[in-house]
Amino acid sequence: MITVGAASIAFGGNQSPKAGIFVAKIIIAFSILYGVLFSGLLVYFYDEYGQNVRSYTRLRYSLIESLGFSCLSCFVAGYFVWALNLG
Amino acid sequence: MDINIYCFTIPVVVLPTTGCLLLFTILWLLFWWSHRGLGSFYFDPQDFVHYEKGVGRELPVSAATATFEPHIEYYTGSVKLMITVGAASIAFGGNQSPKAGIFVAKIIIAFSILYRKRETHDYGGSCVDCFWR
């Protein structure tokens, strides 16, 4: 996260891309957001699970699954939109 | 950057943001609804074997001693890769306007990444398919 933050501060916001590329970047940014939440919460929930095997409830399960698949879907969709706007 | 729809002017950022949030909400509702009636879930298969005795299902033999811990490493590793690639694309991508030949070469290289050969490694005595390593 430090690397991502430092790279964004150093290089981000300098470009003026096409609207399509801009949309793709926003979708990829959502993929990063969902991915960070997925990783953090997965480790946290597993840690909690180590203290109580009933702690991984339906709410938590749904959250982890949806964050994981949203991350993957946004990653794929972002580059798909990007590819459509190339050339 | 704005988009004009009839008499409304919508910032471009609104459309992908709404789409991404909607996707997450739909997936969350789908998982929430499809698992109704279930109280909690086991991360470790060995706990499912110990507490529920498999509830009549035929479980893999390895379930008796299997934990979720190795999968956490695979999942976080995959997400780490996606975050790195995504962040690099956001920071550096879309600035170039290469010649047509360079553009074609990049597309071909992109396909070589997509079709990357799966490698098989030996981890701790068990042979696992590690696509992301």
gemmi code that builds the backbone of each chain (N, CA, C; Angstrom):
import gemmi

chains = {
    "A": [
        ("MET", (0.843, -1.208, 0.000), (0.000, 0.000, 0.000), (0.878, 1.258, 0.000)),
        ("ILE", (2.006, 1.146, 0.687), (2.942, 2.280, 0.685), (3.464, 2.508, -0.731)),
        ("THR", (3.770, 1.404, -1.438), (4.268, 1.510, -2.814), (3.230, 2.152, -3.726)),
        ("VAL", (1.989, 1.653, -3.601), (0.899, 2.185, -4.430), (0.695, 3.668, -4.135)),
        ("GLY", (0.667, 3.998, -2.860), (0.461, 5.399, -2.462), (1.565, 6.292, -2.972)),
        ("ALA", (2.816, 5.833, -2.827), (3.963, 6.639, -3.272), (3.942, 6.819, -4.786)),
        ("ALA", (3.614, 5.728, -5.521), (3.557, 5.806, -6.987), (2.450, 6.758, -7.436)),
        ("SER", (1.308, 6.688, -6.761), (0.191, 7.569, -7.122), (0.552, 9.033, -6.878)),
        ("ILE", (1.219, 9.287, -5.745), (1.603, 10.666, -5.429), (2.625, 11.177, -6.437)),
        ("ALA", (3.573, 10.299, -6.780), (4.665, 10.724, -7.661), (4.217, 10.904, -9.107)),
        ("PHE", (3.409, 9.960, -9.607), (3.113, 9.947, -11.042), (1.654, 10.252, -11.394)),
        ("GLY", (0.749, 10.112, -10.448), (-0.677, 10.277, -10.744), (-1.064, 11.717, -11.011)),
        ("GLY", (-2.149, 11.857, -11.765), (-2.731, 13.180, -11.983), (-2.015, 14.046, -12.986)),
        ("ASN", (-1.029, 13.475, -13.700), (-0.302, 14.280, -14.681), (-0.880, 14.156, -16.083)),
        ("GLN", (-1.679, 13.131, -16.259), (-2.120, 12.839, -17.617), (-3.492, 13.470, -17.903)),
        ("SER", (-3.766, 13.652, -19.182), (-5.103, 14.070, -19.594), (-5.584, 13.091, -20.658)),
        ("PRO", (-5.977, 11.886, -20.264), (-6.308, 10.848, -21.235), (-7.685, 11.039, -21.866)),
        ("LYS", (-8.001, 10.157, -22.803), (-9.327, 10.149, -23.401), (-10.337, 9.743, -22.340)),
        ("ALA", (-11.608, 10.071, -22.578), (-12.650, 9.739, -21.590), (-12.721, 8.236, -21.337)),
        ("GLY", (-12.554, 7.424, -22.407), (-12.622, 5.971, -22.266), (-11.522, 5.424, -21.377)),
        ("ILE", (-10.308, 5.940, -21.551), (-9.169, 5.510, -20.721), (-9.409, 5.943, -19.273)),
        ("PHE", (-9.967, 7.142, -19.112), (-10.281, 7.653, -17.775), (-11.288, 6.741, -17.073)),
        ("VAL", (-12.315, 6.319, -17.803), (-13.324, 5.392, -17.254), (-12.662, 4.071, -16.864)),
        ("ALA", (-11.782, 3.562, -17.748), (-11.083, 2.295, -17.463), (-10.252, 2.425, -16.189)),
        ("LYS", (-9.588, 3.561, -16.030), (-8.749, 3.758, -14.845), (-9.592, 3.793, -13.571)),
        ("ILE", (-10.767, 4.370, -13.654), (-11.643, 4.406, -12.473), (-12.083, 2.990, -12.106)),
        ("ILE", (-12.418, 2.197, -13.130), (-12.834, 0.805, -12.866), (-11.672, 0.025, -12.245)),
        ("ILE", (-10.457, 0.223, -12.759), (-9.282, -0.466, -12.197), (-9.030, 0.021, -10.764)),
        ("ALA", (-9.273, 1.305, -10.521), (-9.116, 1.824, -9.151), (-10.091, 1.138, -8.193)),
        ("PHE", (-11.306, 0.862, -8.674), (-12.275, 0.124, -7.849), (-11.788, -1.298, -7.601)),
        ("SER", (-11.158, -1.886, -8.620), (-10.602, -3.232, -8.441), (-9.566, -3.223, -7.323)),
        ("ILE", (-8.727, -2.192, -7.294), (-7.718, -2.072, -6.230), (-8.401, -1.902, -4.872)),
        ("LEU", (-9.414, -1.045, -4.837), (-10.143, -0.801, -3.574), (-10.743, -2.102, -3.040)),
        ("TYR", (-11.426, -2.827, -3.915), (-12.050, -4.092, -3.497), (-10.975, -5.114, -3.092)),
        ("GLY", (-9.869, -5.117, -3.824), (-8.794, -6.072, -3.525), (-8.156, -5.823, -2.173)),
        ("VAL", (-7.908, -4.567, -1.870), (-7.311, -4.232, -0.566), (-8.271, -4.619, 0.561)),
        ("LEU", (-9.553, -4.300, 0.377), (-10.553, -4.660, 1.392), (-10.653, -6.176, 1.538)),
        ("PHE", (-10.632, -6.878, 0.403), (-10.721, -8.345, 0.415), (-9.563, -8.949, 1.211)),
        ("SER", (-8.333, -8.536, 0.882), (-7.159, -9.104, 1.561), (-7.187, -8.809, 3.054)),
        ("GLY", (-7.434, -7.545, 3.372), (-7.429, -7.147, 4.789), (-8.496, -7.865, 5.592)),
        ("LEU", (-9.719, -7.885, 5.045), (-10.820, -8.508, 5.785), (-10.674, -10.018, 5.862)),
        ("LEU", (-10.140, -10.640, 4.788), (-9.965, -12.096, 4.805), (-9.010, -12.515, 5.925)),
        ("VAL", (-7.898, -11.819, 6.025), (-6.925, -12.136, 7.082), (-7.535, -11.854, 8.458)),
        ("TYR", (-8.258, -10.752, 8.562), (-8.888, -10.394, 9.849), (-9.935, -11.442, 10.254)),
        ("PHE", (-10.778, -11.836, 9.307), (-11.828, -12.822, 9.620), (-11.217, -14.178, 9.984)),
        ("TYR", (-10.134, -14.535, 9.308), (-9.502, -15.822, 9.626), (-8.860, -15.773, 11.010)),
        ("ASP", (-8.344, -14.621, 11.337), (-7.774, -14.435, 12.681), (-8.871, -14.557, 13.736)),
        ("GLU", (-10.011, -13.946, 13.459), (-11.154, -14.049, 14.379), (-11.640, -15.495, 14.482)),
        ("TYR", (-11.608, -16.167, 13.349), (-12.052, -17.568, 13.284), (-11.194, -18.450, 14.193)),
        ("GLY", (-9.909, -18.078, 14.304), (-9.008, -18.826, 15.176), (-9.417, -18.750, 16.641)),
        ("GLN", (-10.198, -17.723, 16.988), (-10.666, -17.571, 18.373), (-12.068, -18.149, 18.563)),
        ("ASN", (-12.834, -18.203, 17.460), (-14.216, -18.668, 17.558), (-14.649, -19.217, 16.201)),
        ("VAL", (-14.883, -20.518, 16.107), (-15.200, -21.135, 14.803), (-16.565, -20.711, 14.260)),
        ("ARG", (-17.393, -20.083, 15.103), (-18.717, -19.626, 14.633), (-18.694, -18.155, 14.208)),
        ("SER", (-17.518, -17.559, 14.166), (-17.446, -16.119, 13.892), (-17.599, -15.785, 12.407)),
        ("TYR", (-17.355, -16.771, 11.524), (-17.446, -16.492, 10.084), (-18.901, -16.641, 9.650)),
        ("THR", (-19.664, -15.599, 9.876), (-21.109, -15.629, 9.656), (-21.458, -15.425, 8.176)),
        ("ARG", (-22.737, -15.543, 7.914), (-23.237, -15.373, 6.538), (-22.912, -13.978, 6.011)),
        ("LEU", (-23.041, -12.982, 6.876), (-22.742, -11.602, 6.485), (-21.276, -11.475, 6.051)),
        ("ARG", (-20.383, -12.041, 6.860), (-18.954, -11.962, 6.556), (-18.616, -12.774, 5.307)),
        ("TYR", (-19.221, -13.941, 5.202), (-18.985, -14.799, 4.040), (-19.401, -14.071, 2.753)),
        ("SER", (-20.601, -13.475, 2.771), (-21.097, -12.751, 1.588), (-20.177, -11.586, 1.244)),
        ("LEU", (-19.711, -10.909, 2.277), (-18.835, -9.751, 2.074), (-17.523, -10.170, 1.408)),
        ("ILE", (-16.918, -11.231, 1.922), (-15.633, -11.689, 1.375), (-15.796, -12.173, -0.064)),
        ("GLU", (-16.833, -12.970, -0.313), (-17.044, -13.495, -1.667), (-17.313, -12.365, -2.661)),
        ("SER", (-18.172, -11.430, -2.262), (-18.519, -10.348, -3.193), (-17.333, -9.413, -3.424)),
        ("LEU", (-16.522, -9.173, -2.387), (-15.340, -8.321, -2.583), (-14.346, -8.998, -3.525)),
        ("GLY", (-14.140, -10.291, -3.334), (-13.206, -11.032, -4.181), (-13.631, -11.041, -5.635)),
        ("PHE", (-14.890, -11.361, -5.866), (-15.368, -11.432, -7.254), (-15.515, -10.036, -7.873)),
        ("SER", (-15.841, -9.032, -7.056), (-15.901, -7.661, -7.577), (-14.515, -7.205, -8.012)),
        ("CYS", (-13.516, -7.539, -7.203), (-12.126, -7.190, -7.532), (-11.736, -7.797, -8.879)),
        ("LEU", (-12.015, -9.069, -9.029), (-11.667, -9.774, -10.269), (-12.450, -9.214, -11.460)),
        ("SER", (-13.755, -9.004, -11.263), (-14.606, -8.507, -12.356), (-14.191, -7.109, -12.789)),
        ("CYS", (-13.924, -6.230, -11.812), (-13.528, -4.857, -12.153), (-12.171, -4.846, -12.849)),
        ("PHE", (-11.276, -5.732, -12.418), (-9.953, -5.831, -13.048), (-10.105, -6.201, -14.528)),
        ("VAL", (-10.908, -7.223, -14.783), (-11.125, -7.677, -16.165), (-11.872, -6.600, -16.962)),
        ("ALA", (-12.934, -6.056, -16.370), (-13.747, -5.045, -17.074), (-12.928, -3.785, -17.362)),
        ("GLY", (-12.090, -3.404, -16.426), (-11.267, -2.201, -16.602), (-10.370, -2.323, -17.810)),
        ("TYR", (-9.682, -3.465, -17.933), (-8.783, -3.644, -19.077), (-9.556, -3.881, -20.371)),
        ("PHE", (-10.746, -4.423, -20.251), (-11.592, -4.591, -21.442), (-11.981, -3.213, -21.993)),
        ("VAL", (-12.419, -2.339, -21.109), (-12.785, -0.972, -21.525), (-11.557, -0.257, -22.077)),
        ("TRP", (-10.436, -0.478, -21.420), (-9.181, 0.143, -21.879), (-8.858, -0.307, -23.311)),
        ("ALA", (-8.969, -1.628, -23.531), (-8.664, -2.185, -24.859), (-9.594, -1.618, -25.926)),
        ("LEU", (-10.859, -1.412, -25.553), (-11.821, -0.862, -26.521), (-11.471, 0.567, -26.920)),
        ("ASN", (-10.742, 1.258, -26.057), (-10.420, 2.655, -26.339), (-9.003, 2.864, -26.856)),
        ("LEU", (-8.328, 1.769, -27.167), (-6.988, 1.897, -27.736), (-7.075, 2.209, -29.229)),
        ("GLY", (-5.974, 2.692, -29.720), (-5.886, 2.905, -31.161), (-6.426, 4.236, -31.620)),
    ],
    "B": [
        ("MET", (-14.465, 16.315, -17.742), (-15.087, 15.473, -18.749), (-16.528, 15.146, -18.357)),
        ("ASP", (-17.468, 15.570, -19.163), (-18.883, 15.346, -18.859), (-19.577, 14.647, -20.022)),
        ("ILE", (-20.702, 14.002, -19.679), (-21.522, 13.364, -20.710), (-22.896, 14.023, -20.679)),
        ("ASN", (-23.427, 14.341, -21.854), (-24.757, 14.944, -21.911), (-25.794, 13.895, -22.284)),
        ("ILE", (-26.738, 13.656, -21.370), (-27.845, 12.742, -21.641), (-29.131, 13.560, -21.540)),
        ("TYR", (-29.800, 13.736, -22.691), (-30.953, 14.636, -22.798), (-30.543, 16.014, -22.290)),
        ("CYS", (-31.151, 16.495, -21.206), (-30.795, 17.834, -20.749), (-29.904, 17.788, -19.504)),
        ("PHE", (-29.455, 16.573, -19.163), (-28.619, 16.436, -17.961), (-27.139, 16.337, -18.342)),
        ("THR", (-26.318, 16.979, -17.571), (-24.875, 16.860, -17.745), (-24.322, 16.055, -16.578)),
        ("ILE", (-23.781, 14.877, -16.918), (-23.275, 13.970, -15.882), (-21.758, 13.865, -16.004)),
        ("PRO", (-21.036, 14.061, -14.911), (-19.582, 13.847, -14.974), (-19.272, 12.397, -15.334)),
        ("VAL", (-18.228, 12.195, -16.131), (-17.860, 10.845, -16.594), (-17.617, 9.903, -15.421)),
        ("VAL", (-17.073, 10.440, -14.337), (-16.712, 9.609, -13.186), (-17.926, 8.911, -12.557)),
        ("VAL", (-19.113, 9.474, -12.754), (-20.321, 8.927, -12.119), (-20.683, 7.551, -12.689)),
        ("LEU", (-20.530, 7.380, -13.999), (-20.968, 6.132, -14.642), (-20.177, 4.908, -14.172)),
        ("PRO", (-18.823, 4.905, -14.269), (-18.094, 3.717, -13.791), (-18.224, 3.509, -12.288)),
        ("THR", (-18.310, 4.595, -11.535), (-18.462, 4.469, -10.084), (-19.774, 3.775, -9.747)),
        ("THR", (-20.846, 4.211, -10.391), (-22.152, 3.590, -10.163), (-22.133, 2.130, -10.579)),
        ("GLY", (-21.519, 1.857, -11.731), (-21.443, 0.483, -12.230), (-20.691, -0.430, -11.278)),
        ("CYS", (-19.549, 0.037, -10.778), (-18.725, -0.793, -9.878), (-19.444, -1.028, -8.549)),
        ("LEU", (-20.080, 0.005, -8.022), (-20.797, -0.156, -6.749), (-22.009, -1.069, -6.936)),
        ("LEU", (-22.657, -0.933, -8.087), (-23.825, -1.780, -8.388), (-23.403, -3.246, -8.524)),
        ("LEU", (-22.277, -3.468, -9.175), (-21.754, -4.837, -9.337), (-21.508, -5.474, -7.968)),
        ("PHE", (-20.847, -4.716, -7.083), (-20.562, -5.232, -5.740), (-21.858, -5.537, -4.993)),
        ("THR", (-22.821, -4.631, -5.080), (-24.095, -4.810, -4.373), (-24.835, -6.042, -4.887)),
        ("ILE", (-24.862, -6.217, -6.206), (-25.552, -7.382, -6.792), (-24.879, -8.681, -6.342)),
        ("LEU", (-23.539, -8.699, -6.378), (-22.819, -9.910, -5.959), (-23.059, -10.203, -4.477)),
        ("TRP", (-23.035, -9.143, -3.676), (-23.249, -9.330, -2.230), (-24.648, -9.898, -1.976)),
        ("LEU", (-25.650, -9.317, -2.621), (-27.026, -9.799, -2.457), (-27.173, -11.242, -2.940)),
        ("LEU", (-26.471, -11.550, -4.036), (-26.523, -12.909, -4.592), (-25.980, -13.929, -3.597)),
        ("PHE", (-24.822, -13.635, -3.012), (-24.231, -14.561, -2.038), (-25.055, -14.596, -0.758)),
        ("TRP", (-25.576, -13.431, -0.358), (-26.389, -13.345, 0.858), (-27.661, -14.173, 0.699)),
        ("TRP", (-28.315, -14.013, -0.435), (-29.597, -14.686, -0.679), (-29.398, -16.192, -0.885)),
        ("SER", (-28.354, -16.563, -1.630), (-28.161, -17.985, -1.956), (-27.693, -18.811, -0.757)),
        ("HIS", (-27.280, -18.183, 0.325), (-26.846, -18.924, 1.514), (-27.754, -18.656, 2.707)),
        ("ARG", (-29.014, -18.322, 2.420), (-29.948, -18.051, 3.515), (-30.177, -19.335, 4.317)),
        ("GLY", (-30.406, -19.156, 5.592), (-30.647, -20.316, 6.460), (-29.391, -20.913, 7.056)),
        ("LEU", (-28.227, -20.428, 6.629), (-26.975, -20.946, 7.181), (-26.424, -19.944, 8.200)),
        ("GLY", (-26.075, -20.422, 9.353), (-25.614, -19.535, 10.424), (-24.181, -19.078, 10.239)),
        ("SER", (-23.282, -20.033, 10.165), (-21.866, -19.674, 10.015), (-21.170, -20.687, 9.111)),
        ("PHE", (-19.973, -20.332, 8.700), (-19.202, -21.166, 7.769), (-17.859, -21.514, 8.391)),
        ("TYR", (-17.313, -22.648, 7.954), (-15.996, -23.059, 8.437), (-14.942, -22.658, 7.423)),
        ("PHE", (-13.909, -22.007, 7.887), (-12.760, -21.743, 7.017), (-11.999, -23.041, 6.772)),
        ("ASP", (-11.747, -23.777, 7.843), (-10.910, -24.971, 7.754), (-11.761, -26.226, 7.548)),
        ("PRO", (-11.491, -27.002, 6.506), (-12.233, -28.256, 6.299), (-12.150, -29.197, 7.489)),
        ("GLN", (-11.021, -29.183, 8.201), (-10.873, -30.103, 9.339), (-11.879, -29.773, 10.450)),
        ("ASP", (-12.279, -28.503, 10.562), (-13.290, -28.137, 11.557), (-14.670, -28.649, 11.134)),
        ("PHE", (-14.928, -28.586, 9.833), (-16.197, -29.105, 9.310), (-16.304, -30.600, 9.577)),
        ("VAL", (-15.190, -31.304, 9.393), (-15.164, -32.748, 9.671), (-15.360, -32.988, 11.167)),
        ("HIS", (-14.684, -32.189, 11.989), (-14.716, -32.410, 13.439), (-16.085, -32.099, 14.050)),
        ("TYR", (-16.665, -30.941, 13.678), (-17.906, -30.495, 14.324), (-19.173, -31.015, 13.662)),
        ("GLU", (-19.154, -31.173, 12.344), (-20.379, -31.536, 11.623), (-20.327, -32.954, 11.051)),
        ("LYS", (-19.177, -33.568, 11.097), (-18.978, -34.919, 10.521), (-19.356, -34.957, 9.033)),
        ("GLY", (-19.214, -33.847, 8.366), (-19.483, -33.792, 6.926), (-20.949, -33.734, 6.549)),
        ("VAL", (-21.854, -33.750, 7.545), (-23.324, -33.773, 7.343), (-23.746, -34.643, 6.147)),
        ("GLY", (-23.212, -35.835, 6.103), (-23.630, -36.794, 5.090), (-22.949, -36.653, 3.746)),
        ("ARG", (-22.119, -35.633, 3.591), (-21.436, -35.453, 2.302), (-20.173, -36.306, 2.257)),
        ("GLU", (-19.775, -36.654, 1.037), (-18.509, -37.361, 0.874), (-17.410, -36.323, 0.717)),
        ("LEU", (-16.599, -36.181, 1.746), (-15.533, -35.180, 1.720), (-14.226, -35.822, 1.252)),
        ("PRO", (-13.329, -35.011, 0.703), (-12.013, -35.557, 0.337), (-11.297, -36.077, 1.587)),
        ("VAL", (-10.476, -37.069, 1.407), (-9.738, -37.642, 2.539), (-8.875, -36.573, 3.204)),
        ("SER", (-8.355, -35.665, 2.375), (-7.473, -34.620, 2.906), (-8.216, -33.641, 3.814)),
        ("ALA", (-9.565, -33.631, 3.751), (-10.348, -32.681, 4.561), (-10.110, -32.876, 6.055)),
        ("ALA", (-9.754, -34.081, 6.448), (-9.567, -34.380, 7.875), (-8.432, -33.575, 8.487)),
        ("THR", (-7.474, -33.153, 7.656), (-6.328, -32.409, 8.203), (-6.105, -31.072, 7.491)),
        ("ALA", (-6.982, -30.718, 6.549), (-6.748, -29.524, 5.724), (-7.172, -28.244, 6.439)),
        ("THR", (-6.404, -27.187, 6.213), (-6.771, -25.865, 6.725), (-6.865, -24.877, 5.561)),
        ("PHE", (-7.358, -23.701, 5.862), (-7.552, -22.680, 4.825), (-6.282, -21.832, 4.633)),
        ("GLU", (-5.347, -21.982, 5.540), (-4.190, -21.079, 5.580), (-3.414, -20.967, 4.254)),
        ("PRO", (-3.116, -22.105, 3.563), (-2.384, -21.954, 2.288), (-3.165, -21.143, 1.249)),
        ("HIS", (-4.496, -21.280, 1.271), (-5.314, -20.551, 0.286), (-5.273, -19.054, 0.542)),
        ("ILE", (-5.169, -18.649, 1.790), (-5.068, -17.212, 2.097), (-3.849, -16.629, 1.395)),
        ("GLU", (-2.751, -17.382, 1.424), (-1.529, -16.903, 0.753), (-1.747, -16.779, -0.756)),
        ("TYR", (-2.436, -17.769, -1.352), (-2.687, -17.705, -2.789), (-3.593, -16.509, -3.127)),
        ("TYR", (-4.654, -16.342, -2.349), (-5.609, -15.263, -2.608), (-4.952, -13.892, -2.451)),
        ("THR", (-4.255, -13.699, -1.335), (-3.621, -12.394, -1.123), (-2.507, -12.165, -2.149)),
        ("GLY", (-1.840, -13.256, -2.566), (-0.813, -13.126, -3.606), (-1.403, -12.699, -4.931)),
        ("SER", (-2.557, -13.292, -5.286), (-3.232, -12.920, -6.539), (-3.683, -11.468, -6.500)),
        ("VAL", (-4.264, -11.072, -5.366), (-4.746, -9.699, -5.225), (-3.568, -8.723, -5.271)),
        ("LYS", (-2.458, -9.119, -4.656), (-1.255, -8.276, -4.671), (-0.818, -8.013, -6.108)),
        ("LEU", (-0.847, -9.068, -6.918), (-0.454, -8.943, -8.325), (-1.405, -8.000, -9.060)),
        ("MET", (-2.712, -8.168, -8.823), (-3.699, -7.315, -9.503), (-3.546, -5.865, -9.076)),
        ("ILE", (-3.273, -5.644, -7.791), (-3.092, -4.279, -7.297), (-1.868, -3.641, -7.944)),
        ("THR", (-0.792, -4.400, -8.041), (0.443, -3.860, -8.629), (0.230, -3.496, -10.093)),
        ("VAL", (-0.368, -4.431, -10.836), (-0.606, -4.189, -12.267), (-1.574, -3.022, -12.453)),
        ("GLY", (-2.648, -3.022, -11.657), (-3.651, -1.950, -11.754), (-3.066, -0.595, -11.434)),
        ("ALA", (-2.291, -0.527, -10.350), (-1.701, 0.758, -9.942), (-0.710, 1.253, -10.982)),
        ("ALA", (0.076, 0.330, -11.527), (1.040, 0.721, -12.561), (0.323, 1.232, -13.803)),
        ("SER", (-0.784, 0.588, -14.157), (-1.544, 1.025, -15.343), (-2.140, 2.405, -15.126)),
        ("ILE", (-2.676, 2.617, -13.930), (-3.276, 3.928, -13.641), (-2.212, 5.013, -13.687)),
        ("ALA", (-1.044, 4.693, -13.125), (0.009, 5.704, -13.042), (0.670, 5.981, -14.381)),
        ("PHE", (0.974, 4.926, -15.119), (1.799, 5.097, -16.326), (1.045, 4.897, -17.636)),
        ("GLY", (-0.079, 4.171, -17.610), (-0.751, 3.788, -18.852), (-1.506, 4.920, -19.500)),
        ("GLY", (-1.754, 4.754, -20.796), (-2.611, 5.680, -21.534), (-1.941, 6.971, -21.955)),
        ("ASN", (-0.628, 7.102, -21.714), (0.057, 8.338, -22.080), (0.716, 8.262, -23.452)),
        ("GLN", (0.876, 7.045, -23.911), (1.647, 6.864, -25.126), (0.755, 6.929, -26.371)),
        ("SER", (1.339, 7.335, -27.451), (0.638, 7.241, -28.740), (1.620, 6.613, -29.725)),
        ("PRO", (1.795, 5.284, -29.610), (2.838, 4.634, -30.398), (2.454, 4.499, -31.865)),
        ("LYS", (3.437, 4.105, -32.644), (3.186, 3.803, -34.057), (2.344, 2.537, -34.140)),
        ("ALA", (1.701, 2.328, -35.277), (0.810, 1.167, -35.432), (1.552, -0.140, -35.196)),
        ("GLY", (2.785, -0.243, -35.655), (3.579, -1.466, -35.497), (3.842, -1.777, -34.033)),
        ("ILE", (4.177, -0.756, -33.266), (4.436, -0.924, -31.824), (3.151, -1.350, -31.134)),
        ("PHE", (2.048, -0.743, -31.570), (0.735, -1.073, -30.989), (0.401, -2.543, -31.221)),
        ("VAL", (0.626, -3.034, -32.438), (0.378, -4.448, -32.769), (1.269, -5.347, -31.919)),
        ("ALA", (2.538, -4.973, -31.777), (3.476, -5.761, -30.965), (2.993, -5.851, -29.520)),
        ("LYS", (2.472, -4.753, -28.996), (1.984, -4.742, -27.616), (0.779, -5.657, -27.430)),
        ("ILE", (-0.100, -5.664, -28.432), (-1.278, -6.541, -28.361), (-0.834, -8.002, -28.343)),
        ("ILE", (0.161, -8.333, -29.198), (0.666, -9.717, -29.253), (1.295, -10.098, -27.910)),
        ("ILE", (2.066, -9.188, -27.341), (2.700, -9.461, -26.037), (1.620, -9.637, -24.962)),
        ("ALA", (0.557, -8.835, -25.057), (-0.542, -8.965, -24.091), (-1.167, -10.359, -24.155)),
        ("PHE", (-1.307, -10.882, -25.379), (-1.854, -12.235, -25.520), (-0.892, -13.277, -24.951)),
        ("SER", (0.411, -13.040, -25.090), (1.382, -14.001, -24.532), (1.260, -14.035, -23.013)),
        ("ILE", (0.923, -12.891, -22.392), (0.712, -12.875, -20.932), (-0.563, -13.642, -20.603)),
        ("LEU", (-1.603, -13.400, -21.422), (-2.887, -14.071, -21.179), (-2.756, -15.585, -21.258)),
        ("TYR", (-2.009, -16.048, -22.270), (-1.870, -17.484, -22.479), (-0.679, -18.065, -21.727)),
        ("ARG", (-0.184, -17.316, -20.764), (1.034, -17.735, -20.060), (0.943, -19.193, -19.616)),
        ("LYS", (2.023, -19.882, -19.869), (2.040, -21.311, -19.558), (1.910, -21.518, -18.060)),
        ("ARG", (1.016, -22.422, -17.679), (0.859, -22.762, -16.272), (2.073, -23.557, -15.803)),
        ("GLU", (2.573, -23.175, -14.662), (3.739, -23.869, -14.116), (3.313, -24.710, -12.929)),
        ("THR", (3.989, -25.809, -12.768), (3.680, -26.683, -11.645), (4.899, -26.764, -10.737)),
        ("HIS", (4.658, -26.496, -9.483), (5.748, -26.546, -8.516), (5.386, -27.502, -7.400)),
        ("ASP", (6.406, -27.880, -6.667), (6.216, -28.775, -5.538), (6.322, -27.963, -4.251)),
        ("TYR", (5.208, -27.874, -3.532), (5.211, -27.134, -2.272), (4.935, -28.078, -1.121)),
        ("GLY", (5.934, -28.281, -0.314), (5.774, -29.063, 0.906), (5.261, -30.461, 0.674)),
        ("GLY", (5.689, -31.084, -0.397), (5.321, -32.472, -0.632), (4.075, -32.625, -1.480)),
        ("SER", (3.245, -31.589, -1.599), (2.047, -31.709, -2.425), (2.218, -30.866, -3.685)),
        ("CYS", (1.826, -31.464, -4.797), (1.976, -30.791, -6.072), (0.756, -29.913, -6.327)),
        ("VAL", (0.921, -28.637, -6.379), (-0.219, -27.752, -6.588), (-0.005, -26.910, -7.836)),
        ("ASP", (-1.083, -26.585, -8.465), (-1.047, -25.746, -9.649), (-0.998, -24.310, -9.196)),
        ("CYS", (0.060, -23.612, -9.527), (0.199, -22.248, -9.002), (0.262, -21.269, -10.165)),
        ("PHE", (-0.884, -20.930, -10.659), (-1.013, -20.061, -11.839), (-0.390, -18.693, -11.605)),
        ("TRP", (-0.512, -18.184, -10.384), (-0.103, -16.804, -10.129), (1.350, -16.670, -9.698)),
        ("ARG", (2.075, -17.764, -9.555), (3.444, -17.654, -9.074), (4.424, -17.612, -10.225)),
    ],
}
model = gemmi.Model(1)
for chain_id, residues in chains.items():
    chain = gemmi.Chain(chain_id)
    for i, (resn, *xyz) in enumerate(residues, 1):
        res = gemmi.Residue()
        res.name, res.seqid = resn, gemmi.SeqId(i, " ")
        for name, pos in zip(("N", "CA", "C"), xyz):
            atom = gemmi.Atom()
            atom.name, atom.element = name, gemmi.Element(name[0])
            atom.pos, atom.b_iso = gemmi.Position(*pos), 0.0
            res.add_atom(atom)
        chain.add_residue(res)
    model.add_chain(chain)
structure = gemmi.Structure()
structure.add_model(model)
structure.setup_entities()
